[in-house]
Every structure is written in C-alpha cells, then in structure tokens.
C-alpha cells in the first residue's frame, strides 16, 4: 500500500495512492466498517506508527472489494492537489555526492566508502518543500543555472540516536521521491571581495531558494521494501530522459546514512533525509531549467513527482 496526503477543499486528508487515483482512507473505512484515525498524519499509519496495523488491515480489505466497490471510492488524479507527505519535518537533511558517477561528471573524484563519509547539508523545510504539481520558481536573484536532482527520500518513523547500520532501517517509516533543485552558480554580491569560504557558501546558499525541494507524490511503507538499494531512478525534462540510474549505485546506502547521521544528530519522527542524486544533472550538460519546463521524477515502486517550472 502506498499512502499520500491530499487537499480536500482546504482540509488535508490521507488516502491510499494507486496507479488509477486516490482512495481516501475515510471513505474506505466507511465502506469496509473498519476503524481508521482521522487527520492527515501519515506517520501514524506507517511502520512505527500507532495505527500502522489498522492501515494495513484497511488496505487489505480494500483490495478484496469488488472492482465496482473500489471504483466507487476512487478519486481521479485530475483536479486533486496532492500534498507533501511529511509537511513539517523538524529536519530536512540532504546528501551531496552520494553517487560516484555524479561526482565524476562534475569534475570530482569518487573515493572508496571506507576513506570518506557522507556530506550532509540542510534545507529550510517551510519554504523549500513544494507539493506535487506545484511550480518550481526560478529565482530572480539568480535565474540562469537552475538544475534538477532526483533523489530517494527517507522518512524517519522513530526517534533514533547512535543506531548501528545493521539496525538503522528499523527506524525508517517509508520512502518518497525528492527533487533537490539547485542553483549551480549563485553568487550573492557579484562584485564582492573574494574570501576563502565564498565558494562553499555560494554552493550552500544555492540550495536554499524557495520551492527548491519538491517532494511526493506518496510514501511507500518501509516494511514493503526490505532493500531500498534496488530501485530504478528516472528523471525526465519535457519528456526526455536526463537521469537514468538505480539506488544500487549509492556510495553510502540508506542504512549507512541513517547510522552516520544518528551518530551525532538525534533523528525524530517525520524527519526527511534525501539520499543524493545520480549522474545526469543539467550542469554536466550545460542544460538548465527555464520557465515552461516540466519535470517528471520517478522512482520505481513509489511513483512520479511532477512539477512545472515558472
């Protein structure tokens, strides 16, 4: 079962996400006479949540309904506003350089895992998180080098600190799609006097523009994906494939990432970790986003995150 949040005339609600459309949990509960909690929090329905078992039972019962009964519950995607699955994470953490081919296409050199560690940075969640279907906005302050980065998003389900790599996946609630939009050549005050750390902060500030973290369209529960290093990743720009890879190519797999971050930061329920992007970004090709473009970021078994560019 995949789960999502959507806007029901101004009220956020939860639903099962299918290839044909949404099945609201409230409607499914009425149809099947099974209990389900109200509200729009997916965490309670995912592994580690208080109502995960009820969600699984409801999903199983919905699958057993007749085709006609399931169709009567279905809301088509057209006209529905999907919402980011984890709307208020305390921490929105992202990885840089976690696929060797992406490091190399940018002119860097990939090192063996044992000799390095994950580079982790943050984005402000309240202003960068962007709903499926909503636009990525090209910033007026620096409009010419805006790039895409398809990434597997990890949603934390239980508080964890100092967990081992062997145990780390037990703290994951589910997986989603993230597009880590990046401004490759942001230079505040272009006429400035150059300082030693300017290049680092230019890079970091280029991650922080408003709308620069689309996320969704849904969440695949972690207990339905024992090995997150098996997923195909495809990003299309205006229908053309730009990134085509697999999570098997990560330098640091999901379990290692969770273990590393939790060694010095307490991860809390709802926190999101975006695990880095594979090769195929625009900066390696001299190709950047412009108004009117359409992004389709797809991860196998999860779904496709669509966003226009304005």
Secondary structure, DSSP 8 states (H G I E B T S, - for coil): -EEEEEEETTEEEEEEE-SS-EEEHHHHHHHHT-----SS-SGGGSTTSTTHHHHHHHHHHHHHS-HHHHHHHEE-STT-EEE-SSTT-S-EEEEES-BHHHHHHTT-----GGG---EEEE--HHHHEE-TTS-B---TTS-S-EE--EEEEEEE-S-BSS--TTTGGGGEEEEEEEEE-EETT--SSTTS---TTHHHHHHHHTT-STT-EEEEEEEEEGGG-S-GGG-EEEEEETTEEEEEEEGGGBSS-HHHHHHHHHTTS-B-TT-EEEEEE-S--GGGTT----TT-EEEEEETTTEEEEEEB-
